[in-house]
Amino acid sequence: MDGADIIVSPNPTVLDDFSLQNKSAEDLVILNWEYPYDNGLTTYFTLQRNGELIFEANDAQARVDSFIDLTGIPGFEYTYTLEVFRYNGDDIDSEVGTLSTVYPMLTPF
């Protein structure tokens, strides 16, 4: 993992972990996260790559805990920013995680 950081408040409420895997043989990046799933509250996710929105979802129908980036340019450095938020009555709980990596070059066989 290159330059991996998770930025959370002192008492994380909606994001426990954020990680990535470079898959050179497959020319992709897999982003994974863990959060306390609560089927009574909907959790929302936005994922940006260098400030551009590449994914948004919520877990109203099913748990959401990963994204596969197939569209990066090999050799370019990217910063991924995951924002996770949940409405809890009148309050909004949110956390932000960031990770940086160089998009993998396809490895010849």
N, C-alpha and C positions, 0 to 999 in steps of 0.2 A: 504494500500500500504506500503510495507516494503522498507526502504532505497531508496526511489525514488528520483532521481536527474535528472535534465535535464541540459546538458552542452551545451550552445549555445554561439555564438559570441554576442557582445553587440547589434548588429543589425541583428536579425535572418532574414535569407532570404529564407530558404528552410525547416525549421522545427519549428513549433510553439509550439507543445506539444508532450509529450511522456509519456504514462502511462501504468500500467498493472493491471490486476485483477487476483487474485488467485481463482480458482473455485474448492474447496475441494470436493464438491459432485460429480464433474465430472472429477477429477484428471487431470486438465489442467491449463495452464496460458494463458490469452489473453493479447496480447500487442496491444495497439492502439496508433496512432500518427495522428497529424494534420499538414498540410502543405499548403502553398498557391498553389492551383492547377492552372496550366497554360497549357491549351490544345495546346498551340503553342510550348511549350518546354517540353521535356521528363525529368522526374525526376526518378532517380535510387535509389534503396534501397538495403543495405546489413544489415543483422541482425546476430550478433554473440552471442553465449551463452558460457561464459567462454573462449572466444577467438576462438571458433570453429564456422565456418560459418554454419548457419542452415536455412537461407532464403535469396534469392536475387530475385529482381523483378524490373520492371519499369512500369511507367504508360502510355506507348505509346498507349495502347488499352483501358485501363480503370483505374480509380483512384485506388490507392493501399494505404490502411490506417490501416491495421491490420494484425496480424499473430496469430495463435493459436498453442501454443507449447504443443504437446501431448506426447513428448518423454523424459521429464525430469524424474529424479529419485526422488521419494517422500522423503522429508526430507533433500535433498541436497540444499545448497545455490548456487544460480547462479547469475551472472552478465550478463545482456543483454546489448549489445552495438548496437545501430542503427546508421548507417551512411546514410545520405541522401545527394545526390548531383545532380546538374543540370548543363548541359553545356549551357552557355549563350554566344553564339558567340565564341570568343576566351577565355573567362573566364569560370572558374568552381566555382559555388557557392556550398558550402558544410556546413553541420552541423553534429554534433555528439551528441547523447543523450545516457545516461547510466541509468540503473535501476538495483537494486539488490533485490532478494527475495529468500525465501526458497520455493522450489517446494512443492505444497500442498500434504498432506497425504489424501488418499481417506477416506471420512467421512462415517462411516457405517450408514445405515438407521435405 
